[in-house]
Amino acid sequence: MNRVLFVEGPDEAALRAFAAGLSSPWRLLSRPEQGLFLLEATGAGEEAESEAAAMKDVRAWAFVVVEERPGG
């Protein structure tokens, strides 16, 4: 079972610093017109979700992957 963690917030540097400590693959998405960044980390555990949720001005949530289309 694979989890995907999402962390949304306005502080790009804070999200980058958090992501640097993750051992799982991640990518950082930007929505400039809203001043928001979204960090997506595949395989991050529940501890990472708790740490992210404790950050200032951040929303964090995770989903379990139930189906995936093979890349190509």
N, C-alpha and C positions, 0 to 999 in steps of 0.2 A: 504494500500500500504506500503510495507516494503522496506527500503533502506539498502544497504550494502556499507559501506565506506571502501576503501582500502587506506592504507598509506604505501608507500615504501621508505626506506632509509637505510643508512649504520650504523646509531647510535642506537644500541639496547636499551641503557639506555634512550635515548630521546623518543623513541617509547613507552617504558614501562611507562615512566612518563606521557606521553600524555594519554595512555590507562587507567591509574589509575584514571584519572579525568572523564572518560566516565561513564555514567549510563547504557549503553547498554552492552550486552554480546560481548566479543571480544576474539580473539585468535591471537597469534604472531607466524608467520612462519619464518623459516630461510633458507637461501640458502648460506651455508658457502663458497662454491667454488667461489662465486661472492661477498662475503662480504655484502650481502643484507638481510634485514628483511622486512617482509610484515605484517602489522597489518590489520586484518579484523574485522570490528565492525558492527554487525547487529543491525539495528534500530537507528543508529546515525543520527542526523539531519544535516541540511545544515550548521548550525553554527559550528558544529564539523568539517565539511569538510573545511570550511573557516579557522578555527584555524590551522588545520593540514597543509593546503596549505601554510600558513605563516611560517612554520618551515623551518629551514635551511637544505639544501641538501635533501629535501623530495619531493616526488610526491604524490598527493592525488587526488582521484576521487571516485565517488559513482555511483552505479547502482541501479535501481529499480527492485525488484524481480517481474517477470511476471509469473513465474510458478515454482513450487517446488515439488519435489518428497517427499512424507512422509517418515520419517526415520523409522528405524525398526531394 
